[in-house]
Amino acid sequence: MIDSNFLGWARDGSRAIMGNPDRPELGSDLGESFCRTDPSIAAHFARVTFLSDHRSDLPKCETRTLVLQTMSDMVAPEEVGQYVAARMPNAQLHIMAATGHCPHMSAPAETIEAMRQFLDS
């Protein structure tokens, strides 16, 4: 759909990606951000994001890593965060109260606090 109707995808998909149906302005903000993106760049980004598979690389990442996992994320459900954290040698999984795929927008204070705690530990 990104290739055939980018603006439609940006408007409709952003609401689903954002989650938080009780706060529709967040989905609108994300959609507006998508609409400001060059469609060819967005399509390339989507292909790279959704069609690549680097699960075999996770054990190679030895850098201390914080995996932030939200609730009700249609793009990356909780099992994805658990999978990623379990396969990275130095990963710490933090389950957030935030919902949807963009906690930096829907729950910035919670996101910052989780990052601060991780960096201070």
MIBAGU-865555 format. One line per 5 residues: number of its first residue (from 1); for each residue y, z, x of N, C-alpha, C, O. Coordinates in steps of 0.001 Angstrom, whole numbers, always signed. Layout:
NUM) Y,Z,X,Y,Z,X,Y,Z,X,Y,Z,X ~ ... .
//
This chain:
1) -1191,+0,+824,+0,+0,+0,+1250,+0,+864,+2284,-535,+463 ~ +1162,+596,+2048,+2327,+619,+2937,+2765,-806,+3259,+3959,-1105,+3266 ~ +1800,-1682,+3525,+2142,-3061,+3876,+2689,-3843,+2684,+3602,-4652,+2848 ~ +2150,-3617,+1498,+2542,-4433,+351,+3751,-3891,-408,+4500,-4666,-1005 ~ +3951,-2580,-395,+5055,-1994,-1151,+5504,-712,-451,+5257,+393,-934 .
6) +6161,-878,+685,+6524,+277,+1492,+7422,+1254,+737,+7176,+2460,+761 ~ +8447,+756,+76,+9372,+1657,-620,+8673,+2415,-1747,+8948,+3596,-1959 ~ +7777,+1750,-2467,+7005,+2427,-3507,+6105,+3493,-2912,+6008,+4604,-3435 ~ +5445,+3147,-1811,+4595,+4128,-1136,+5428,+5304,-659,+5031,+6458,-825 ~ +6572,+5020,-73,+7430,+6075,+464,+7860,+7043,-639,+7839,+8259,-446 .
11) +8247,+6505,-1786,+8695,+7370,-2885,+7529,+8136,-3510,+7614,+9348,-3705 ~ +6453,+7437,-3821,+5334,+8077,-4520,+4461,+8902,-3582,+4066,+10020,-3914 ~ +4166,+8355,-2424,+3303,+9052,-1476,+3920,+10311,-928,+3216,+11280,-644 ~ +5224,+10309,-776,+5897,+11471,-191,+5713,+12718,-1054,+5582,+13822,-525 ~ +5703,+12554,-2353,+5514,+13718,-3233,+4116,+14306,-3053,+3949,+15525,-3013 .
16) +3124,+13441,-2947,+1749,+13922,-2768,+1576,+14555,-1393,+936,+15599,-1266 ~ +2140,+13933,-370,+2037,+14463,+990,+2724,+15822,+1087,+2189,+16756,+1684 ~ +3901,+15924,+503,+4661,+17175,+570,+3968,+18300,-170,+4044,+19455,+250 ~ +3287,+17979,-1274,+2747,+19047,-2104,+3919,+19752,-2773,+4940,+19118,-3038 ~ +3804,+20999,-3043,+4896,+21791,-3612,+5487,+21162,-4872,+6696,+20938,-4928 .
21) +4661,+20869,-5889,+5182,+20223,-7096,+6254,+21048,-7804,+7037,+20513,-8589 ~ +6285,+22345,-7528,+7309,+23202,-8123,+8673,+23019,-7454,+9680,+23552,-7921 ~ +8694,+22261,-6358,+9938,+21993,-5622,+10048,+20486,-5375,+9928,+20040,-4234 ~ +10275,+19705,-6426,+10271,+18245,-6299,+11322,+17704,-5335,+11184,+16592,-4826 ~ +12353,+18470,-5088,+13387,+18019,-4155,+12832,+17831,-2741,+13342,+17010,-1979 .
26) +11801,+18581,-2393,+11189,+18418,-1067,+10518,+17058,-950,+10673,+16377,+64 ~ +9781,+16658,-1965,+9152,+15335,-1972,+10194,+14236,-1936,+10010,+13224,-1259 ~ +11286,+14425,-2660,+12370,+13434,-2649,+13001,+13326,-1265,+13285,+12226,-792 ~ +13219,+14470,-616,+13790,+14455,+739,+12871,+13721,+1712,+13330,+12918,+2524 ~ +11580,+14001,+1623,+10629,+13332,+2504,+10608,+11837,+2216,+10591,+11027,+3142 .
31) +10609,+11464,+938,+10624,+10051,+561,+11858,+9342,+1085,+11764,+8215,+1570 ~ +13014,+9987,+994,+14247,+9393,+1521,+14143,+9192,+3033,+14605,+8185,+3569 ~ +13539,+10148,+3701,+13339,+10025,+5142,+12433,+8837,+5458,+12722,+8057,+6365 ~ +11345,+8703,+4713,+10447,+7559,+4899,+11188,+6246,+4661,+11005,+5279,+5400 ~ +12027,+6219,+3620,+12742,+4983,+3267,+13753,+4573,+4334,+14129,+3404,+4413 .
36) +14190,+5515,+5148,+15119,+5190,+6238,+14389,+4636,+7463,+15024,+4194,+8420 ~ +13067,+4661,+7431,+12253,+4199,+8552,+12017,+2700,+8436,+11825,+2177,+7338 ~ +12033,+2025,+9552,+11710,+597,+9577,+10277,+435,+9073,+9366,+1036,+9642 ~ +10049,-363,+8019,+8703,-494,+7441,+7632,-929,+8440,+6487,-490,+8337 ~ +7977,-1770,+9391,+6956,-2205,+10360,+6563,-1050,+11283,+5398,-929,+11664 .
41) +7514,-217,+11636,+7205,+954,+12475,+6390,+1959,+11671,+5427,+2532,+12183 ~ +6768,+2174,+10424,+6026,+3107,+9572,+4590,+2638,+9372,+3662,+3446,+9409 ~ +4405,+1344,+9161,+3053,+804,+8967,+2221,+990,+10233,+1045,+1348,+10160 ~ +2825,+750,+11377,+2112,+944,+12647,+1735,+2419,+12819,+605,+2741,+13184 ~ +2693,+3305,+12552,+2436,+4739,+12662,+1284,+5152,+11736,+396,+5903,+12140 .
46) +1306,+4660,+10505,+252,+5007,+9547,-1113,+4525,+10027,-2101,+5252,+9922 ~ -1171,+3304,+10552,-2456,+2791,+11050,-2966,+3650,+12206,-4141,+4016,+12242 ~ -2093,+3966,+13134,-2496,+4787,+14281,-2940,+6172,+13804,-3942,+6707,+14279 ~ -2201,+6735,+12882,-2497,+8085,+12398,-3802,+8143,+11602,-4646,+9007,+11839 ~ -3954,+7227,+10667,-5077,+7340,+9737,-6332,+6596,+10177,-7409,+6847,+9636 .
51) -6224,+5696,+11136,-7391,+4919,+11525,-7910,+5254,+12927,-8905,+4676,+13365 ~ -7267,+6158,+13622,-7766,+6530,+14944,-8636,+7781,+14827,-8473,+8581,+13906 ~ -9548,+7934,+15760,-10467,+9067,+15741,-10587,+9598,+17166,-11198,+8961,+18025 ~ -10009,+10750,+17404,-10046,+11347,+18737,-10753,+12704,+18734,-10466,+13565,+19566 ~ -11666,+12880,+17802,-12385,+14155,+17746,-13108,+14453,+19053,-13205,+15611,+19459 .
56) -13611,+13427,+19708,-14342,+13649,+20969,-13421,+14131,+22087,-13891,+14657,+23095 ~ -12108,+13955,+21912,-11158,+14389,+22936,-10760,+15857,+22801,-10214,+16431,+23742 ~ -11020,+16463,+21666,-10572,+17837,+21439,-11084,+18816,+22499,-10291,+19622,+22987 ~ -12355,+18789,+22879,-12821,+19741,+23893,-12159,+19545,+25265,-12186,+20450,+26099 ~ -11580,+18397,+25493,-10919,+18111,+26772,-9525,+18719,+26857,-8962,+18826,+27947 .
61) -8975,+19108,+25742,-7622,+19667,+25707,-7693,+21153,+26034,-8051,+21973,+25188 ~ -7353,+21478,+27249,-7459,+22868,+27695,-6149,+23631,+27578,-6101,+24823,+27882 ~ -5107,+22974,+27152,-3809,+23610,+26985,-3857,+24599,+25832,-4432,+24312,+24782 ~ -3262,+25743,+26026,-3160,+26730,+24955,-2425,+26073,+23786,-1336,+25523,+23951 ~ -3042,+26141,+22599,-2551,+25373,+21458,-2543,+26214,+20188,-3478,+26969,+19919 .
66) -1480,+26072,+19419,-1397,+26690,+18104,-1676,+25621,+17063,-999,+24594,+17024 ~ -2658,+25856,+16232,-2978,+24949,+15133,-2462,+25610,+13853,-2999,+26621,+13402 ~ -1425,+25028,+13287,-865,+25533,+12038,-1554,+24830,+10877,-1592,+23601,+10823 ~ -2093,+25602,+9960,-2807,+25036,+8822,-2224,+25594,+7536,-2188,+26807,+7330 ~ -1771,+24697,+6678,-1241,+25118,+5389,-2336,+25091,+4334,-3445,+24616,+4579 .
71) -2008,+25599,+3177,-2912,+25578,+2037,-2622,+24306,+1236,-1508,+23785,+1277 ~ -3599,+23821,+527,-3431,+22673,-376,-2768,+21481,+302,-1833,+20889,-237 ~ -3258,+21136,+1484,-2727,+19986,+2223,-3639,+18795,+1953,-4783,+18778,+2408 ~ -3149,+17804,+1222,-3979,+16648,+862,-4264,+15752,+2066,-5239,+15000,+2051 ~ -3443,+15816,+3097,-3648,+14995,+4291,-4642,+15663,+5237,-5531,+15004,+5775 .
76) -4492,+16949,+5435,-5358,+17691,+6355,-5767,+19008,+5698,-5092,+20021,+5876 ~ -6870,+19004,+4938,-7312,+20234,+4283,-7697,+21314,+5302,-7819,+21043,+6497 ~ -7881,+22514,+4816,-8138,+23659,+5684,-9312,+23417,+6638,-9296,+23891,+7774 ~ -10314,+22692,+6186,-11472,+22406,+7041,-11059,+21619,+8294,-11688,+21749,+9344 ~ -10025,+20820,+8182,-9553,+20048,+9336,-8966,+20990,+10386,-9282,+20874,+11571 .
81) -8126,+21909,+9962,-7566,+22875,+10907,-8651,+23709,+11569,-8600,+23963,+12772 ~ -9634,+24135,+10780,-10738,+24910,+11336,-11523,+24087,+12347,-11887,+24583,+13413 ~ -11780,+22844,+12011,-12528,+21948,+12899,-11781,+21762,+14220,-12364,+21909,+15294 ~ -10500,+21442,+14135,-9695,+21198,+15341,-9669,+22449,+16211,-9925,+22368,+17412 ~ -9365,+23592,+15628,-9261,+24831,+16408,-10599,+25231,+17019,-10630,+25742,+18138 .
86) -11692,+25011,+16316,-13008,+25394,+16826,-13440,+24538,+18007,-14261,+24975,+18813 ~ -12910,+23339,+18123,-13344,+22429,+19180,-12403,+22373,+20376,-12730,+21769,+21397 ~ -11256,+22988,+20257,-10325,+23042,+21385,-10513,+24386,+22084,-10418,+25429,+21438 ~ -10776,+24382,+23383,-11130,+25612,+24083,-10090,+26733,+23994,-10463,+27906,+23980 ~ -8819,+26406,+23934,-7769,+27426,+23940,-6876,+27341,+22704,-5669,+27566,+22784 .
91) -7474,+27017,+21576,-6696,+26891,+20350,-6743,+28180,+19544,-7737,+28906,+19532 ~ -5642,+28426,+18884,-5543,+29554,+17961,-5168,+28980,+16601,-4151,+28300,+16469 ~ -5981,+29253,+15599,-5728,+28779,+14247,-4888,+29802,+13504,-5196,+30993,+13495 ~ -3825,+29320,+12883,-2980,+30183,+12052,-2936,+29574,+10650,-2388,+28491,+10444 ~ -3520,+30288,+9699,-3492,+29842,+8310,-2189,+30350,+7691,-1902,+31547,+7688 .
96) -1422,+29412,+7177,-118,+29745,+6616,-217,+29969,+5104,-1150,+29490,+4458 ~ +726,+30680,+4565,+846,+30806,+3111,+1465,+29536,+2532,+1292,+29236,+1351 ~ +2181,+28799,+3365,+2835,+27560,+2938,+1805,+26568,+2406,+634,+26603,+2783 ~ +2266,+25682,+1521,+1398,+24656,+976,+1949,+23276,+1329,+3120,+23123,+1675 ~ +1071,+22278,+1230,+1472,+20902,+1514,+1384,+20579,+2990,+962,+21408,+3796 .
101) +1784,+19369,+3339,+1595,+18868,+4699,+2805,+19037,+5613,+2712,+18738,+6803 ~ +3913,+19498,+5101,+5151,+19549,+5898,+5775,+20943,+5866,+6854,+21114,+5298 ~ +5126,+21940,+6460,+5677,+23295,+6375,+7017,+23451,+7094,+7770,+24382,+6807 ~ +7312,+22558,+8016,+8624,+22635,+8665,+9738,+22374,+7660,+10886,+22756,+7890 ~ +9404,+21719,+6539,+10381,+21468,+5474,+10234,+22469,+4318,+11230,+22948,+3777 .
106) +9000,+22776,+3950,+8772,+23621,+2779,+8813,+25114,+3106,+9113,+25928,+2233 ~ +8521,+25473,+4334,+8493,+26885,+4732,+8951,+27027,+6183,+8183,+27475,+7034 ~ +10194,+26650,+6469,+10646,+26678,+7868,+10605,+28068,+8499,+10250,+28198,+9671 ~ +10960,+29103,+7747,+10953,+30455,+8328,+9533,+30875,+8713,+9325,+31448,+9782 ~ +8561,+30593,+7852,+7172,+30939,+8161,+6665,+30139,+9357,+5939,+30667,+10199 .
111) +7044,+28875,+9430,+6630,+28019,+10546,+7198,+28546,+11852,+6478,+28666,+12844 ~ +8473,+28858,+11855,+9125,+29378,+13070,+8512,+30701,+13483,+8260,+30921,+14667 ~ +8267,+31584,+12527,+7688,+32886,+12846,+6296,+32744,+13451,+5971,+33447,+14408 ~ +5478,+31863,+12923,+4140,+31646,+13487,+4246,+31129,+14916,+3483,+31545,+15789 ~ +5173,+30241,+15151,+5368,+29708,+16504,+5878,+30799,+17460,+5427,+30893,+18601 .
116) +6800,+31601,+16990,+7320,+32690,+17835,+6217,+33671,+18210,+6103,+34074,+19368 ~ +5408,+34054,+17227,+4308,+34987,+17506,+3352,+34397,+18528,+2893,+35099,+19429 ~ +3052,+33123,+18394,+2146,+32462,+19330,+2750,+32431,+20727,+2069,+32736,+21706 ~ +4009,+32067,+20823,+4663,+31986,+22137,+4843,+33350,+22790,+4854,+33459,+24016 ~ +4983,+34388,+21971,+5150,+35746,+22513,+3836,+36410,+22897,+3827,+37441,+23571 .
121) +2723,+35815,+22466,+1416,+36470,+22740,+874,+36055,+24105,-203,+36499,+24503 .
//
